[in-house]
Amino acid sequence: MSAADPLREFADMMRLLRAECAWKREQTHESLLPYLLEEAQEVVEAVEEGDPAHLCEELGDLLLQVYFHAAIAEEAGEFTIDDVVRGLATKMRRRNPHVLGSAQERAEAAGLDADAVSARWEAIKATE
């Protein structure tokens, strides 16, 4: 993969795999659910083991599931991987005004501890 934009290159790879691999082409959001759950559980196990190399590998497998679902949605004209990332970035800006907000929001939040940040996150989330 290109060091310049490996995420973009992987999105292109997923499109190619969906087009040219019979098994991948036949998958649906529903058929992939067992794999999504399995990969998420394997991430948990890798964290519990404390093995960074294993965690890195399992995070990649979980990311594959995200890209796979996004490729399926793109083919259906529903959304793209860029839409997923854009939505996530927007959510992070909205829920982390103490870091990503305006200068006034950052100043108002100066000195918040982790519990206060968590409480603000939950309050913001509740209004969504």
C-alpha positions as a Markdown table, in Angstrom:
| # | Residue | x | y | z |
|---|---|---|---|---|
| 1 | Met | 0.0 | 0.0 | 0.0 |
| 2 | Ser | 1.1 | 3.5 | -0.7 |
| 3 | Ala | 2.6 | 5.4 | 2.2 |
| 4 | Ala | 0.9 | 8.5 | 0.9 |
| 5 | Asp | -2.7 | 7.4 | 1.5 |
| 6 | Pro | -3.1 | 3.8 | 2.7 |
| 7 | Leu | -6.7 | 4.3 | 3.7 |
| 8 | Arg | -7.7 | 5.5 | 0.3 |
| 9 | Glu | -5.7 | 2.7 | -1.4 |
| 10 | Phe | -7.5 | 0.2 | 0.9 |
| 11 | Ala | -10.9 | 1.6 | -0.1 |
| 12 | Asp | -10.0 | 1.1 | -3.7 |
| 13 | Met | -8.8 | -2.5 | -2.9 |
| 14 | Met | -12.2 | -3.3 | -1.3 |
| 15 | Arg | -14.0 | -2.0 | -4.4 |
| 16 | Leu | -11.9 | -4.3 | -6.5 |
| 17 | Leu | -12.4 | -7.3 | -4.2 |
| 18 | Arg | -16.1 | -6.8 | -4.2 |
| 19 | Ala | -16.1 | -6.6 | -8.0 |
| 20 | Glu | -13.8 | -9.6 | -8.7 |
| 21 | Cys | -14.0 | -12.0 | -5.7 |
| 22 | Ala | -17.2 | -14.1 | -5.9 |
| 23 | Trp | -17.3 | -14.6 | -2.1 |
| 24 | Lys | -16.9 | -11.0 | -1.3 |
| 25 | Arg | -19.3 | -9.9 | -3.9 |
| 26 | Glu | -22.1 | -12.1 | -2.4 |
| 27 | Gln | -21.7 | -10.7 | 1.1 |
| 28 | Thr | -24.3 | -8.4 | 2.7 |
| 29 | His | -24.4 | -6.4 | 5.8 |
| 30 | Glu | -26.3 | -9.2 | 7.4 |
| 31 | Ser | -24.0 | -12.0 | 6.3 |
| 32 | Leu | -21.0 | -10.1 | 7.6 |
| 33 | Leu | -22.4 | -9.7 | 11.2 |
| 34 | Pro | -20.8 | -12.9 | 12.6 |
| 35 | Tyr | -17.4 | -11.7 | 11.3 |
| 36 | Leu | -17.9 | -8.2 | 12.7 |
| 37 | Leu | -18.7 | -9.7 | 16.1 |
| 38 | Glu | -15.8 | -12.2 | 15.9 |
| 39 | Glu | -13.3 | -9.5 | 15.0 |
| 40 | Ala | -14.5 | -7.1 | 17.8 |
| 41 | Gln | -14.1 | -10.0 | 20.3 |
| 42 | Glu | -10.6 | -10.7 | 19.0 |
| 43 | Val | -9.7 | -7.0 | 19.6 |
| 44 | Val | -10.9 | -7.4 | 23.2 |
| 45 | Glu | -8.7 | -10.5 | 23.6 |
| 46 | Ala | -5.7 | -8.8 | 22.1 |
| 47 | Val | -6.1 | -5.9 | 24.5 |
| 48 | Glu | -6.5 | -8.3 | 27.5 |
| 49 | Glu | -3.3 | -10.1 | 26.4 |
| 50 | Gly | -1.3 | -6.9 | 26.3 |
| 51 | Asp | 0.4 | -7.8 | 23.0 |
| 52 | Pro | 0.7 | -4.7 | 20.8 |
| 53 | Ala | 1.5 | -6.7 | 17.7 |
| 54 | His | -1.5 | -8.8 | 18.1 |
| 55 | Leu | -3.7 | -5.8 | 18.8 |
| 56 | Cys | -2.4 | -4.1 | 15.7 |
| 57 | Glu | -3.3 | -7.1 | 13.6 |
| 58 | Glu | -6.8 | -7.5 | 15.2 |
| 59 | Leu | -7.5 | -3.7 | 14.7 |
| 60 | Gly | -6.7 | -4.2 | 11.1 |
| 61 | Asp | -9.2 | -7.1 | 10.9 |
| 62 | Leu | -11.9 | -5.0 | 12.5 |
| 63 | Leu | -11.1 | -2.1 | 10.2 |
| 64 | Leu | -11.6 | -4.5 | 7.3 |
| 65 | Gln | -15.1 | -5.0 | 8.5 |
| 66 | Val | -15.8 | -1.2 | 8.5 |
| 67 | Tyr | -14.4 | -0.9 | 4.9 |
| 68 | Phe | -16.4 | -4.0 | 3.8 |
| 69 | His | -19.7 | -2.6 | 5.1 |
| 70 | Ala | -18.9 | 0.8 | 3.6 |
| 71 | Ala | -18.2 | -0.8 | 0.2 |
| 72 | Ile | -21.5 | -2.6 | 0.3 |
| 73 | Ala | -23.3 | 0.6 | 1.2 |
| 74 | Glu | -21.5 | 2.5 | -1.6 |
| 75 | Glu | -22.6 | 0.0 | -4.2 |
| 76 | Ala | -26.2 | 0.5 | -3.0 |
| 77 | Gly | -25.8 | 4.3 | -3.3 |
| 78 | Glu | -26.3 | 4.7 | 0.5 |
| 79 | Phe | -23.0 | 6.2 | 1.7 |
| 80 | Thr | -19.2 | 5.9 | 1.2 |
| 81 | Ile | -16.3 | 5.3 | 3.5 |
| 82 | Asp | -15.7 | 9.1 | 3.2 |
| 83 | Asp | -19.2 | 9.7 | 4.6 |
| 84 | Val | -18.4 | 7.4 | 7.5 |
| 85 | Val | -15.2 | 9.3 | 8.3 |
| 86 | Arg | -16.8 | 12.7 | 7.7 |
| 87 | Gly | -19.6 | 11.9 | 10.1 |
| 88 | Leu | -17.2 | 10.6 | 12.7 |
| 89 | Ala | -15.0 | 13.7 | 12.5 |
| 90 | Thr | -18.1 | 15.9 | 12.8 |
| 91 | Lys | -19.2 | 13.9 | 15.9 |
| 92 | Met | -15.8 | 14.2 | 17.5 |
| 93 | Arg | -15.8 | 18.0 | 17.0 |
| 94 | Arg | -19.3 | 18.2 | 18.5 |
| 95 | Arg | -18.5 | 16.0 | 21.5 |
| 96 | Asn | -15.0 | 17.3 | 22.2 |
| 97 | Pro | -15.4 | 21.1 | 22.3 |
| 98 | His | -12.8 | 21.2 | 25.1 |
| 99 | Val | -10.2 | 20.3 | 22.5 |
| 100 | Leu | -11.7 | 20.8 | 19.1 |
| 101 | Gly | -14.2 | 23.7 | 19.8 |
| 102 | Ser | -13.8 | 27.4 | 19.5 |
| 103 | Ala | -11.3 | 29.3 | 21.6 |
| 104 | Gln | -14.0 | 30.3 | 24.0 |
| 105 | Glu | -15.1 | 26.6 | 24.4 |
| 106 | Arg | -11.6 | 25.5 | 25.0 |
| 107 | Ala | -11.0 | 28.3 | 27.5 |
| 108 | Glu | -14.2 | 27.4 | 29.4 |
| 109 | Ala | -13.1 | 23.8 | 29.6 |
| 110 | Ala | -9.5 | 24.5 | 30.7 |
| 111 | Gly | -8.6 | 22.3 | 33.6 |
| 112 | Leu | -11.4 | 19.8 | 33.3 |
| 113 | Asp | -10.4 | 16.4 | 34.6 |
| 114 | Ala | -11.3 | 13.1 | 32.9 |
| 115 | Asp | -14.5 | 12.7 | 34.9 |
| 116 | Ala | -15.7 | 16.1 | 34.0 |
| 117 | Val | -14.8 | 15.5 | 30.3 |
| 118 | Ser | -16.7 | 12.2 | 30.4 |
| 119 | Ala | -19.8 | 13.9 | 32.0 |
| 120 | Arg | -19.8 | 16.6 | 29.3 |
| 121 | Trp | -19.4 | 13.9 | 26.6 |
| 122 | Glu | -22.5 | 12.1 | 28.0 |
| 123 | Ala | -24.5 | 15.4 | 28.2 |
| 124 | Ile | -23.7 | 16.3 | 24.6 |
| 125 | Lys | -24.5 | 12.8 | 23.5 |
| 126 | Ala | -27.8 | 12.9 | 25.3 |
| 127 | Thr | -28.9 | 16.1 | 23.4 |
| 128 | Glu | -28.2 | 14.4 | 20.0 |
